[in-house]
Amino acid sequence: MTSRELQPPGRQEIVAILAAMGGRAPDQVVENIGSLELAWLVSQVEDRYDTTLELDDAALARMMTVSGAVTTIHQLLEGAADA
């Protein structure tokens, strides 16, 4: 399966990525995402999907929660696949 065929990450995968930062258990990840966690998350998603996410200030603001990150990453990756 190529990176273009990968499904966008779901909530469980986003939480796992965030948990990996600092070696936490997934149940220790809170809904709000700090700026360092967000940078880590974006970097990990870009690496896994071999893409660069086009993030403007509005997209970054939406990604400050786990739920917002899941939705925004889905939208961005779907847009990249269509390009």
DOPA-78675 format. One line per field, with one value per atom (N, C-alpha, C): atom name; residue in one letter; z, y, x; residue number from 0. Coordinates in steps of 0.2 Angstrom, whole numbers, padded with zeros to 4 digits. Example, Ala and Ser with C-alpha at 12.3 -4.5 7.8 and 13.67 -1.06 7.14 Angstrom:
atom	c(N CA C N CA C) $
type	c(a a a s s s) $
zz	c(0039 0039 0039 0035 0036 0039) $
yy	c(-0028 -0022 -0016 -0011 -0005 0000) $
xx	c(0066 0062 0066 0064 0068 0064) $
seq	c(0 0 0 1 1 1) $
This chain:
atom	c(N CA C N CA C N CA C N CA C N CA C N CA C N CA C N CA C N CA C N CA C N CA C N CA C N CA C N CA C N CA C N CA C N CA C N CA C N CA C N CA C N CA C N CA C N CA C N CA C N CA C N CA C N CA C N CA C N CA C N CA C N CA C N CA C N CA C N CA C N CA C N CA C N CA C N CA C N CA C N CA C N CA C N CA C N CA C N CA C N CA C N CA C N CA C N CA C N CA C N CA C N CA C N CA C N CA C N CA C N CA C N CA C N CA C N CA C N CA C N CA C N CA C N CA C N CA C N CA C N CA C N CA C N CA C N CA C N CA C N CA C N CA C N CA C N CA C N CA C N CA C N CA C N CA C N CA C N CA C N CA C N CA C N CA C N CA C) $
type	c(m m m t t t s s s r r r e e e l l l q q q p p p p p p g g g r r r q q q e e e i i i v v v a a a i i i l l l a a a a a a m m m g g g g g g r r r a a a p p p d d d q q q v v v v v v e e e n n n i i i g g g s s s l l l e e e l l l a a a w w w l l l v v v s s s q q q v v v e e e d d d r r r y y y d d d t t t t t t l l l e e e l l l d d d d d d a a a a a a l l l a a a r r r m m m m m m t t t v v v s s s g g g a a a v v v t t t t t t i i i h h h q q q l l l l l l e e e g g g a a a a a a d d d a a a) $
zz	c(0000 0000 0000 -0005 -0005 0000 0001 0006 0003 -0003 -0006 -0005 -0003 -0002 0005 0010 0017 0018 0023 0025 0030 0030 0035 0042 0047 0054 0057 0061 0065 0072 0076 0083 0087 0086 0090 0088 0081 0079 0081 0080 0082 0090 0094 0101 0102 0098 0099 0097 0092 0090 0095 0098 0103 0110 0111 0117 0116 0110 0109 0111 0110 0113 0120 0123 0130 0133 0129 0131 0136 0134 0138 0136 0140 0138 0134 0130 0126 0131 0136 0141 0145 0144 0147 0143 0136 0132 0133 0134 0135 0129 0129 0122 0120 0124 0121 0120 0114 0111 0112 0115 0116 0109 0109 0103 0101 0106 0105 0102 0105 0103 0096 0095 0088 0083 0084 0080 0079 0084 0084 0079 0081 0077 0069 0068 0061 0057 0061 0058 0057 0062 0061 0056 0055 0050 0043 0042 0036 0034 0039 0038 0036 0039 0038 0031 0029 0023 0017 0018 0013 0010 0014 0011 0016 0013 0017 0018 0024 0026 0025 0021 0020 0026 0031 0037 0037 0037 0038 0046 0048 0055 0057 0053 0054 0055 0051 0052 0058 0060 0066 0072 0072 0077 0078 0073 0073 0076 0075 0077 0085 0089 0096 0100 0097 0101 0097 0100 0097 0091 0093 0089 0083 0084 0078 0074 0077 0073 0069 0071 0067 0061 0062 0056 0052 0054 0050 0046 0049 0045 0040 0041 0036 0030 0031 0026 0022 0025 0022 0018 0021 0017 0011 0012 0006 0001 0003 -0002 -0006 -0002 -0005 -0010 -0008 -0013 -0019 -0019 -0025 -0029 -0027 -0031 -0036) $
yy	c(-0006 0000 0006 0011 0017 0022 0027 0032 0036 0036 0039 0035 0028 0024 0023 0026 0025 0029 0027 0030 0036 0042 0047 0044 0046 0043 0045 0040 0041 0044 0045 0047 0043 0036 0032 0032 0033 0034 0041 0046 0053 0053 0050 0049 0045 0040 0036 0040 0044 0048 0053 0056 0061 0058 0052 0048 0046 0045 0043 0049 0055 0061 0060 0059 0059 0052 0047 0040 0039 0042 0042 0036 0034 0029 0033 0030 0034 0037 0033 0036 0042 0044 0050 0056 0055 0061 0064 0071 0075 0078 0080 0083 0089 0094 0100 0098 0101 0099 0106 0105 0111 0112 0117 0119 0114 0112 0107 0100 0098 0092 0093 0099 0100 0100 0103 0102 0095 0091 0084 0080 0081 0078 0079 0086 0088 0084 0084 0081 0074 0070 0063 0061 0065 0064 0065 0071 0072 0066 0064 0058 0052 0050 0044 0044 0050 0051 0054 0055 0057 0064 0068 0074 0080 0086 0092 0095 0096 0099 0106 0109 0116 0119 0121 0124 0131 0134 0141 0142 0149 0150 0147 0147 0144 0136 0133 0126 0124 0128 0127 0128 0133 0134 0129 0126 0120 0114 0113 0107 0108 0112 0113 0108 0104 0098 0092 0086 0080 0079 0081 0080 0085 0091 0096 0093 0090 0088 0082 0078 0072 0075 0079 0082 0086 0090 0094 0090 0085 0081 0077 0075 0071 0076 0082 0086 0088 0089 0091 0085 0079 0073 0072 0072 0071 0076 0082 0087 0086 0084 0082 0076 0071 0065 0067 0072 0075 0079 0082 0086 0083) $
xx	c(0004 0000 0004 0003 0007 0005 0009 0006 0000 -0001 -0007 -0013 -0012 -0018 -0020 -0015 -0017 -0023 -0027 -0033 -0030 -0033 -0032 -0032 -0028 -0028 -0034 -0037 -0043 -0041 -0046 -0044 -0039 -0040 -0036 -0028 -0027 -0021 -0018 -0022 -0020 -0018 -0022 -0020 -0014 -0013 -0006 0000 -0001 0005 0006 0001 0002 0005 0003 0005 0013 0015 0022 0027 0024 0028 0028 0034 0034 0033 0032 0031 0025 0020 0014 0009 0005 0000 -0006 -0009 -0015 -0020 -0021 -0026 -0024 -0018 -0015 -0015 -0017 -0018 -0024 -0024 -0030 -0032 -0038 -0042 -0038 -0036 -0032 -0025 -0023 -0016 -0012 -0006 -0002 0002 0006 0009 0015 0019 0024 0021 0015 0012 0009 0007 0004 0010 0015 0021 0023 0023 0025 0020 0014 0008 0009 0010 0010 0016 0022 0028 0027 0024 0023 0018 0013 0008 0011 0015 0019 0023 0027 0032 0028 0023 0019 0015 0013 0009 0013 0020 0024 0021 0020 0016 0018 0017 0017 0010 0008 0002 0002 -0003 -0003 -0008 -0004 -0008 -0008 -0014 -0014 -0016 -0017 -0018 -0025 -0030 -0036 -0036 -0032 -0031 -0028 -0023 -0019 -0023 -0027 -0032 -0037 -0039 -0044 -0041 -0034 -0031 -0028 -0031 -0029 -0032 -0037 -0040 -0039 -0039 -0039 -0044 -0050 -0056 -0055 -0053 -0051 -0046 -0041 -0035 -0037 -0041 -0044 -0047 -0052 -0056 -0052 -0047 -0043 -0038 -0035 -0030 -0034 -0040 -0044 -0045 -0047 -0048 -0042 -0036 -0030 -0027 -0028 -0025 -0029 -0036 -0040 -0039 -0038 -0036 -0030 -0025 -0018 -0019 -0023 -0024 -0028 -0032 -0035 -0031 -0026 -0021 -0017) $
seq	c(0 0 0 1 1 1 2 2 2 3 3 3 4 4 4 5 5 5 6 6 6 7 7 7 8 8 8 9 9 9 10 10 10 11 11 11 12 12 12 13 13 13 14 14 14 15 15 15 16 16 16 17 17 17 18 18 18 19 19 19 20 20 20 21 21 21 22 22 22 23 23 23 24 24 24 25 25 25 26 26 26 27 27 27 28 28 28 29 29 29 30 30 30 31 31 31 32 32 32 33 33 33 34 34 34 35 35 35 36 36 36 37 37 37 38 38 38 39 39 39 40 40 40 41 41 41 42 42 42 43 43 43 44 44 44 45 45 45 46 46 46 47 47 47 48 48 48 49 49 49 50 50 50 51 51 51 52 52 52 53 53 53 54 54 54 55 55 55 56 56 56 57 57 57 58 58 58 59 59 59 60 60 60 61 61 61 62 62 62 63 63 63 64 64 64 65 65 65 66 66 66 67 67 67 68 68 68 69 69 69 70 70 70 71 71 71 72 72 72 73 73 73 74 74 74 75 75 75 76 76 76 77 77 77 78 78 78 79 79 79 80 80 80 81 81 81 82 82 82) $
